[in-house]
Amino acid sequence: MNERSIALVNDCRSPVSAVHQVAFDKLAGWFADPKIGAKDGPGWVPAEIGIGPRTAERVKSISYLALDVEADAEPVKDDNGEPLRDPHGDIIKRVIGPEPPSVDDMLAELTLHGWRCSLHTSYSHGGAILPEGIAHPRYRLIFDLARCWRPLN
């Protein structure tokens, strides 16, 4: 069980509020039972960084590689040019780029290559994304690295 440092944050703009040592299997398990709510809620940073500001120069190492996979999208606006919002207050978006592979297709590729990783859908997967009636896969891949990466690697 190789535990690595991760940081916790209260929202997308807040400083690091806590630091934990977490093994990959435990980290992957956190996403098995997602809490649905507003998009800008608590989060985690896959890095060794102390409590305080979230700045690149404070990162000592990258613990896990996290990649967001989604199509390019733009905000949908009303007649006054203001972004439309969903019931949680988050901006509704319209896809303007090619869609990524489906979750099942991506899992098949990752399994084929034998990479140790976890996949979980992200906030807007199945959410208010236009056009309606078309799948808009949005997910995050978390890769277990052979070793932590230093900032200059």
PyMOL commands that place a pseudoatom at each C-alpha (Angstrom):
pseudoatom trace, name=CA, resn=MET, resi=1, chain=A, elem=C, hetatm=0, pos=[0.000, 0.000, 0.000]
pseudoatom trace, name=CA, resn=ASN, resi=2, chain=A, elem=C, hetatm=0, pos=[1.850, 3.044, -1.344]
pseudoatom trace, name=CA, resn=GLU, resi=3, chain=A, elem=C, hetatm=0, pos=[0.268, 6.117, 0.252]
pseudoatom trace, name=CA, resn=ARG, resi=4, chain=A, elem=C, hetatm=0, pos=[0.818, 9.488, -1.374]
pseudoatom trace, name=CA, resn=SER, resi=5, chain=A, elem=C, hetatm=0, pos=[0.102, 13.044, -0.385]
pseudoatom trace, name=CA, resn=ILE, resi=6, chain=A, elem=C, hetatm=0, pos=[-3.062, 14.795, -1.564]
pseudoatom trace, name=CA, resn=ALA, resi=7, chain=A, elem=C, hetatm=0, pos=[-4.535, 18.136, -0.560]
pseudoatom trace, name=CA, resn=LEU, resi=8, chain=A, elem=C, hetatm=0, pos=[-8.161, 18.984, 0.191]
pseudoatom trace, name=CA, resn=VAL, resi=9, chain=A, elem=C, hetatm=0, pos=[-9.869, 22.267, -0.712]
pseudoatom trace, name=CA, resn=ASN, resi=10, chain=A, elem=C, hetatm=0, pos=[-13.291, 23.692, 0.123]
pseudoatom trace, name=CA, resn=ASP, resi=11, chain=A, elem=C, hetatm=0, pos=[-13.985, 24.909, -3.432]
pseudoatom trace, name=CA, resn=CYS, resi=12, chain=A, elem=C, hetatm=0, pos=[-12.232, 25.728, -6.711]
pseudoatom trace, name=CA, resn=ARG, resi=13, chain=A, elem=C, hetatm=0, pos=[-10.778, 29.003, -5.413]
pseudoatom trace, name=CA, resn=SER, resi=14, chain=A, elem=C, hetatm=0, pos=[-9.987, 28.174, -1.806]
pseudoatom trace, name=CA, resn=PRO, resi=15, chain=A, elem=C, hetatm=0, pos=[-6.556, 27.470, -0.339]
pseudoatom trace, name=CA, resn=VAL, resi=16, chain=A, elem=C, hetatm=0, pos=[-5.485, 24.009, 0.770]
pseudoatom trace, name=CA, resn=SER, resi=17, chain=A, elem=C, hetatm=0, pos=[-7.359, 23.243, 4.002]
pseudoatom trace, name=CA, resn=ALA, resi=18, chain=A, elem=C, hetatm=0, pos=[-5.991, 19.768, 4.809]
pseudoatom trace, name=CA, resn=VAL, resi=19, chain=A, elem=C, hetatm=0, pos=[-3.336, 17.303, 3.667]
pseudoatom trace, name=CA, resn=HIS, resi=20, chain=A, elem=C, hetatm=0, pos=[-3.710, 13.506, 3.735]
pseudoatom trace, name=CA, resn=GLN, resi=21, chain=A, elem=C, hetatm=0, pos=[-1.712, 10.413, 2.782]
pseudoatom trace, name=CA, resn=VAL, resi=22, chain=A, elem=C, hetatm=0, pos=[-3.918, 8.192, 0.604]
pseudoatom trace, name=CA, resn=ALA, resi=23, chain=A, elem=C, hetatm=0, pos=[-3.295, 4.931, -1.265]
pseudoatom trace, name=CA, resn=PHE, resi=24, chain=A, elem=C, hetatm=0, pos=[-4.576, 4.716, -4.853]
pseudoatom trace, name=CA, resn=ASP, resi=25, chain=A, elem=C, hetatm=0, pos=[-7.236, 2.075, -4.102]
pseudoatom trace, name=CA, resn=LYS, resi=26, chain=A, elem=C, hetatm=0, pos=[-8.677, 4.163, -1.277]
pseudoatom trace, name=CA, resn=LEU, resi=27, chain=A, elem=C, hetatm=0, pos=[-8.641, 7.292, -3.449]
pseudoatom trace, name=CA, resn=ALA, resi=28, chain=A, elem=C, hetatm=0, pos=[-10.456, 5.470, -6.267]
pseudoatom trace, name=CA, resn=GLY, resi=29, chain=A, elem=C, hetatm=0, pos=[-13.054, 4.273, -3.747]
pseudoatom trace, name=CA, resn=TRP, resi=30, chain=A, elem=C, hetatm=0, pos=[-13.961, 7.854, -2.840]
pseudoatom trace, name=CA, resn=PHE, resi=31, chain=A, elem=C, hetatm=0, pos=[-15.712, 8.223, -6.197]
pseudoatom trace, name=CA, resn=ALA, resi=32, chain=A, elem=C, hetatm=0, pos=[-17.827, 5.056, -5.982]
pseudoatom trace, name=CA, resn=ASP, resi=33, chain=A, elem=C, hetatm=0, pos=[-20.688, 6.907, -4.210]
pseudoatom trace, name=CA, resn=PRO, resi=34, chain=A, elem=C, hetatm=0, pos=[-20.692, 10.490, -5.520]
pseudoatom trace, name=CA, resn=LYS, resi=35, chain=A, elem=C, hetatm=0, pos=[-22.394, 13.352, -3.690]
pseudoatom trace, name=CA, resn=ILE, resi=36, chain=A, elem=C, hetatm=0, pos=[-24.492, 15.329, -6.161]
pseudoatom trace, name=CA, resn=GLY, resi=37, chain=A, elem=C, hetatm=0, pos=[-24.721, 19.068, -5.566]
pseudoatom trace, name=CA, resn=ALA, resi=38, chain=A, elem=C, hetatm=0, pos=[-23.417, 22.353, -6.856]
pseudoatom trace, name=CA, resn=LYS, resi=39, chain=A, elem=C, hetatm=0, pos=[-20.381, 22.052, -9.133]
pseudoatom trace, name=CA, resn=ASP, resi=40, chain=A, elem=C, hetatm=0, pos=[-18.140, 24.327, -7.094]
pseudoatom trace, name=CA, resn=GLY, resi=41, chain=A, elem=C, hetatm=0, pos=[-17.965, 22.202, -3.948]
pseudoatom trace, name=CA, resn=PRO, resi=42, chain=A, elem=C, hetatm=0, pos=[-15.145, 20.521, -2.029]
pseudoatom trace, name=CA, resn=GLY, resi=43, chain=A, elem=C, hetatm=0, pos=[-12.314, 19.036, -4.047]
pseudoatom trace, name=CA, resn=TRP, resi=44, chain=A, elem=C, hetatm=0, pos=[-8.898, 17.464, -3.917]
pseudoatom trace, name=CA, resn=VAL, resi=45, chain=A, elem=C, hetatm=0, pos=[-5.508, 18.243, -5.432]
pseudoatom trace, name=CA, resn=PRO, resi=46, chain=A, elem=C, hetatm=0, pos=[-3.299, 15.277, -6.495]
pseudoatom trace, name=CA, resn=ALA, resi=47, chain=A, elem=C, hetatm=0, pos=[-0.131, 16.860, -5.155]
pseudoatom trace, name=CA, resn=GLU, resi=48, chain=A, elem=C, hetatm=0, pos=[2.126, 17.289, -2.176]
pseudoatom trace, name=CA, resn=ILE, resi=49, chain=A, elem=C, hetatm=0, pos=[1.417, 20.879, -1.133]
pseudoatom trace, name=CA, resn=GLY, resi=50, chain=A, elem=C, hetatm=0, pos=[1.076, 22.282, 2.356]
pseudoatom trace, name=CA, resn=ILE, resi=51, chain=A, elem=C, hetatm=0, pos=[-1.916, 23.995, 3.917]
pseudoatom trace, name=CA, resn=GLY, resi=52, chain=A, elem=C, hetatm=0, pos=[-2.246, 27.501, 2.520]
pseudoatom trace, name=CA, resn=PRO, resi=53, chain=A, elem=C, hetatm=0, pos=[-2.322, 29.108, -0.945]
pseudoatom trace, name=CA, resn=ARG, resi=54, chain=A, elem=C, hetatm=0, pos=[-2.713, 26.858, -3.986]
pseudoatom trace, name=CA, resn=THR, resi=55, chain=A, elem=C, hetatm=0, pos=[0.144, 28.101, -6.117]
pseudoatom trace, name=CA, resn=ALA, resi=56, chain=A, elem=C, hetatm=0, pos=[2.402, 26.182, -8.502]
pseudoatom trace, name=CA, resn=GLU, resi=57, chain=A, elem=C, hetatm=0, pos=[5.590, 27.232, -6.721]
pseudoatom trace, name=CA, resn=ARG, resi=58, chain=A, elem=C, hetatm=0, pos=[4.355, 25.566, -3.501]
pseudoatom trace, name=CA, resn=VAL, resi=59, chain=A, elem=C, hetatm=0, pos=[3.875, 22.131, -5.150]
pseudoatom trace, name=CA, resn=LYS, resi=60, chain=A, elem=C, hetatm=0, pos=[6.592, 19.716, -4.020]
pseudoatom trace, name=CA, resn=SER, resi=61, chain=A, elem=C, hetatm=0, pos=[5.428, 16.785, -6.163]
pseudoatom trace, name=CA, resn=ILE, resi=62, chain=A, elem=C, hetatm=0, pos=[2.531, 15.398, -8.210]
pseudoatom trace, name=CA, resn=SER, resi=63, chain=A, elem=C, hetatm=0, pos=[1.080, 12.310, -6.507]
pseudoatom trace, name=CA, resn=TYR, resi=64, chain=A, elem=C, hetatm=0, pos=[-1.421, 11.090, -9.109]
pseudoatom trace, name=CA, resn=LEU, resi=65, chain=A, elem=C, hetatm=0, pos=[-2.107, 12.182, -12.683]
pseudoatom trace, name=CA, resn=ALA, resi=66, chain=A, elem=C, hetatm=0, pos=[-5.690, 13.462, -13.047]
pseudoatom trace, name=CA, resn=LEU, resi=67, chain=A, elem=C, hetatm=0, pos=[-7.045, 14.279, -16.508]
pseudoatom trace, name=CA, resn=ASP, resi=68, chain=A, elem=C, hetatm=0, pos=[-10.457, 15.784, -17.265]
pseudoatom trace, name=CA, resn=VAL, resi=69, chain=A, elem=C, hetatm=0, pos=[-11.960, 14.448, -20.496]
pseudoatom trace, name=CA, resn=GLU, resi=70, chain=A, elem=C, hetatm=0, pos=[-14.753, 16.450, -22.129]
pseudoatom trace, name=CA, resn=ALA, resi=71, chain=A, elem=C, hetatm=0, pos=[-15.712, 18.226, -25.350]
pseudoatom trace, name=CA, resn=ASP, resi=72, chain=A, elem=C, hetatm=0, pos=[-15.003, 21.916, -25.795]
pseudoatom trace, name=CA, resn=ALA, resi=73, chain=A, elem=C, hetatm=0, pos=[-18.118, 23.876, -24.779]
pseudoatom trace, name=CA, resn=GLU, resi=74, chain=A, elem=C, hetatm=0, pos=[-19.332, 27.448, -24.448]
pseudoatom trace, name=CA, resn=PRO, resi=75, chain=A, elem=C, hetatm=0, pos=[-21.909, 29.053, -22.134]
pseudoatom trace, name=CA, resn=VAL, resi=76, chain=A, elem=C, hetatm=0, pos=[-25.488, 29.299, -23.389]
pseudoatom trace, name=CA, resn=LYS, resi=77, chain=A, elem=C, hetatm=0, pos=[-26.675, 32.915, -23.060]
pseudoatom trace, name=CA, resn=ASP, resi=78, chain=A, elem=C, hetatm=0, pos=[-30.069, 34.577, -22.784]
pseudoatom trace, name=CA, resn=ASP, resi=79, chain=A, elem=C, hetatm=0, pos=[-31.279, 37.516, -24.904]
pseudoatom trace, name=CA, resn=ASN, resi=80, chain=A, elem=C, hetatm=0, pos=[-29.333, 39.930, -22.658]
pseudoatom trace, name=CA, resn=GLY, resi=81, chain=A, elem=C, hetatm=0, pos=[-26.066, 38.037, -23.124]
pseudoatom trace, name=CA, resn=GLU, resi=82, chain=A, elem=C, hetatm=0, pos=[-26.150, 36.587, -19.599]
pseudoatom trace, name=CA, resn=PRO, resi=83, chain=A, elem=C, hetatm=0, pos=[-25.294, 32.889, -19.099]
pseudoatom trace, name=CA, resn=LEU, resi=84, chain=A, elem=C, hetatm=0, pos=[-28.240, 30.563, -18.455]
pseudoatom trace, name=CA, resn=ARG, resi=85, chain=A, elem=C, hetatm=0, pos=[-27.994, 28.557, -15.230]
pseudoatom trace, name=CA, resn=ASP, resi=86, chain=A, elem=C, hetatm=0, pos=[-29.224, 25.155, -14.068]
pseudoatom trace, name=CA, resn=PRO, resi=87, chain=A, elem=C, hetatm=0, pos=[-31.154, 24.611, -10.780]
pseudoatom trace, name=CA, resn=HIS, resi=88, chain=A, elem=C, hetatm=0, pos=[-27.823, 24.499, -8.864]
pseudoatom trace, name=CA, resn=GLY, resi=89, chain=A, elem=C, hetatm=0, pos=[-26.819, 27.901, -10.255]
pseudoatom trace, name=CA, resn=ASP, resi=90, chain=A, elem=C, hetatm=0, pos=[-24.164, 26.475, -12.576]
pseudoatom trace, name=CA, resn=ILE, resi=91, chain=A, elem=C, hetatm=0, pos=[-23.774, 27.703, -16.161]
pseudoatom trace, name=CA, resn=ILE, resi=92, chain=A, elem=C, hetatm=0, pos=[-25.475, 25.655, -18.896]
pseudoatom trace, name=CA, resn=LYS, resi=93, chain=A, elem=C, hetatm=0, pos=[-23.099, 24.894, -21.771]
pseudoatom trace, name=CA, resn=ARG, resi=94, chain=A, elem=C, hetatm=0, pos=[-23.340, 23.962, -25.450]
pseudoatom trace, name=CA, resn=VAL, resi=95, chain=A, elem=C, hetatm=0, pos=[-20.811, 21.576, -26.966]
pseudoatom trace, name=CA, resn=ILE, resi=96, chain=A, elem=C, hetatm=0, pos=[-18.823, 23.162, -29.812]
pseudoatom trace, name=CA, resn=GLY, resi=97, chain=A, elem=C, hetatm=0, pos=[-16.121, 20.531, -30.327]
pseudoatom trace, name=CA, resn=PRO, resi=98, chain=A, elem=C, hetatm=0, pos=[-15.866, 16.799, -30.995]
pseudoatom trace, name=CA, resn=GLU, resi=99, chain=A, elem=C, hetatm=0, pos=[-17.175, 14.505, -28.266]
pseudoatom trace, name=CA, resn=PRO, resi=100, chain=A, elem=C, hetatm=0, pos=[-14.671, 12.319, -26.400]
pseudoatom trace, name=CA, resn=PRO, resi=101, chain=A, elem=C, hetatm=0, pos=[-14.944, 8.529, -26.352]
pseudoatom trace, name=CA, resn=SER, resi=102, chain=A, elem=C, hetatm=0, pos=[-17.786, 7.088, -24.281]
pseudoatom trace, name=CA, resn=VAL, resi=103, chain=A, elem=C, hetatm=0, pos=[-17.015, 5.907, -20.755]
pseudoatom trace, name=CA, resn=ASP, resi=104, chain=A, elem=C, hetatm=0, pos=[-17.274, 2.268, -21.893]
pseudoatom trace, name=CA, resn=ASP, resi=105, chain=A, elem=C, hetatm=0, pos=[-14.942, 2.822, -24.861]
pseudoatom trace, name=CA, resn=MET, resi=106, chain=A, elem=C, hetatm=0, pos=[-12.390, 4.611, -22.692]
pseudoatom trace, name=CA, resn=LEU, resi=107, chain=A, elem=C, hetatm=0, pos=[-12.504, 1.858, -20.051]
pseudoatom trace, name=CA, resn=ALA, resi=108, chain=A, elem=C, hetatm=0, pos=[-11.937, -0.741, -22.786]
pseudoatom trace, name=CA, resn=GLU, resi=109, chain=A, elem=C, hetatm=0, pos=[-8.855, 1.141, -24.065]
pseudoatom trace, name=CA, resn=LEU, resi=110, chain=A, elem=C, hetatm=0, pos=[-7.413, 1.594, -20.575]
pseudoatom trace, name=CA, resn=THR, resi=111, chain=A, elem=C, hetatm=0, pos=[-7.940, -2.096, -19.805]
pseudoatom trace, name=CA, resn=LEU, resi=112, chain=A, elem=C, hetatm=0, pos=[-6.344, -3.074, -23.127]
pseudoatom trace, name=CA, resn=HIS, resi=113, chain=A, elem=C, hetatm=0, pos=[-3.213, -1.091, -22.242]
pseudoatom trace, name=CA, resn=GLY, resi=114, chain=A, elem=C, hetatm=0, pos=[-3.146, -2.419, -18.667]
pseudoatom trace, name=CA, resn=TRP, resi=115, chain=A, elem=C, hetatm=0, pos=[-2.793, 1.008, -17.068]
pseudoatom trace, name=CA, resn=ARG, resi=116, chain=A, elem=C, hetatm=0, pos=[-3.553, 1.282, -13.358]
pseudoatom trace, name=CA, resn=CYS, resi=117, chain=A, elem=C, hetatm=0, pos=[-6.144, 4.017, -13.240]
pseudoatom trace, name=CA, resn=SER, resi=118, chain=A, elem=C, hetatm=0, pos=[-9.608, 4.956, -12.116]
pseudoatom trace, name=CA, resn=LEU, resi=119, chain=A, elem=C, hetatm=0, pos=[-12.363, 6.638, -14.099]
pseudoatom trace, name=CA, resn=HIS, resi=120, chain=A, elem=C, hetatm=0, pos=[-15.299, 8.539, -12.694]
pseudoatom trace, name=CA, resn=THR, resi=121, chain=A, elem=C, hetatm=0, pos=[-17.857, 10.734, -14.375]
pseudoatom trace, name=CA, resn=SER, resi=122, chain=A, elem=C, hetatm=0, pos=[-17.556, 14.420, -13.594]
pseudoatom trace, name=CA, resn=TYR, resi=123, chain=A, elem=C, hetatm=0, pos=[-20.130, 16.961, -12.498]
pseudoatom trace, name=CA, resn=SER, resi=124, chain=A, elem=C, hetatm=0, pos=[-21.711, 17.749, -15.855]
pseudoatom trace, name=CA, resn=HIS, resi=125, chain=A, elem=C, hetatm=0, pos=[-21.859, 14.161, -17.166]
pseudoatom trace, name=CA, resn=GLY, resi=126, chain=A, elem=C, hetatm=0, pos=[-25.540, 13.800, -18.028]
pseudoatom trace, name=CA, resn=GLY, resi=127, chain=A, elem=C, hetatm=0, pos=[-26.183, 17.376, -16.878]
pseudoatom trace, name=CA, resn=ALA, resi=128, chain=A, elem=C, hetatm=0, pos=[-27.512, 20.453, -18.628]
pseudoatom trace, name=CA, resn=ILE, resi=129, chain=A, elem=C, hetatm=0, pos=[-25.362, 20.337, -21.765]
pseudoatom trace, name=CA, resn=LEU, resi=130, chain=A, elem=C, hetatm=0, pos=[-26.740, 21.163, -25.185]
pseudoatom trace, name=CA, resn=PRO, resi=131, chain=A, elem=C, hetatm=0, pos=[-27.732, 19.921, -27.667]
pseudoatom trace, name=CA, resn=GLU, resi=132, chain=A, elem=C, hetatm=0, pos=[-30.213, 17.697, -25.835]
pseudoatom trace, name=CA, resn=GLY, resi=133, chain=A, elem=C, hetatm=0, pos=[-30.757, 14.063, -26.791]
pseudoatom trace, name=CA, resn=ILE, resi=134, chain=A, elem=C, hetatm=0, pos=[-27.064, 13.403, -27.468]
pseudoatom trace, name=CA, resn=ALA, resi=135, chain=A, elem=C, hetatm=0, pos=[-24.631, 11.809, -25.023]
pseudoatom trace, name=CA, resn=HIS, resi=136, chain=A, elem=C, hetatm=0, pos=[-22.010, 14.265, -23.762]
pseudoatom trace, name=CA, resn=PRO, resi=137, chain=A, elem=C, hetatm=0, pos=[-19.466, 12.133, -21.869]
pseudoatom trace, name=CA, resn=ARG, resi=138, chain=A, elem=C, hetatm=0, pos=[-17.520, 14.067, -19.240]
pseudoatom trace, name=CA, resn=TYR, resi=139, chain=A, elem=C, hetatm=0, pos=[-15.233, 12.164, -16.942]
pseudoatom trace, name=CA, resn=ARG, resi=140, chain=A, elem=C, hetatm=0, pos=[-11.969, 12.239, -15.050]
pseudoatom trace, name=CA, resn=LEU, resi=141, chain=A, elem=C, hetatm=0, pos=[-9.138, 9.737, -15.357]
pseudoatom trace, name=CA, resn=ILE, resi=142, chain=A, elem=C, hetatm=0, pos=[-6.855, 9.267, -12.358]
pseudoatom trace, name=CA, resn=PHE, resi=143, chain=A, elem=C, hetatm=0, pos=[-3.618, 7.401, -13.063]
pseudoatom trace, name=CA, resn=ASP, resi=144, chain=A, elem=C, hetatm=0, pos=[-1.494, 5.751, -10.390]
pseudoatom trace, name=CA, resn=LEU, resi=145, chain=A, elem=C, hetatm=0, pos=[2.059, 6.838, -11.149]
pseudoatom trace, name=CA, resn=ALA, resi=146, chain=A, elem=C, hetatm=0, pos=[5.082, 4.566, -10.675]
pseudoatom trace, name=CA, resn=ARG, resi=147, chain=A, elem=C, hetatm=0, pos=[6.571, 7.386, -8.603]
pseudoatom trace, name=CA, resn=CYS, resi=148, chain=A, elem=C, hetatm=0, pos=[5.670, 10.938, -7.661]
pseudoatom trace, name=CA, resn=TRP, resi=149, chain=A, elem=C, hetatm=0, pos=[6.657, 13.549, -10.225]
pseudoatom trace, name=CA, resn=ARG, resi=150, chain=A, elem=C, hetatm=0, pos=[8.731, 16.533, -9.208]
pseudoatom trace, name=CA, resn=PRO, resi=151, chain=A, elem=C, hetatm=0, pos=[7.544, 19.867, -10.676]
pseudoatom trace, name=CA, resn=LEU, resi=152, chain=A, elem=C, hetatm=0, pos=[10.305, 19.925, -13.326]
pseudoatom trace, name=CA, resn=ASN, resi=153, chain=A, elem=C, hetatm=0, pos=[9.794, 16.310, -14.536]
for i in range(1, 153): cmd.bond("trace and resi %d" % i, "trace and resi %d" % (i + 1))
show_as sticks, trace
zoom trace
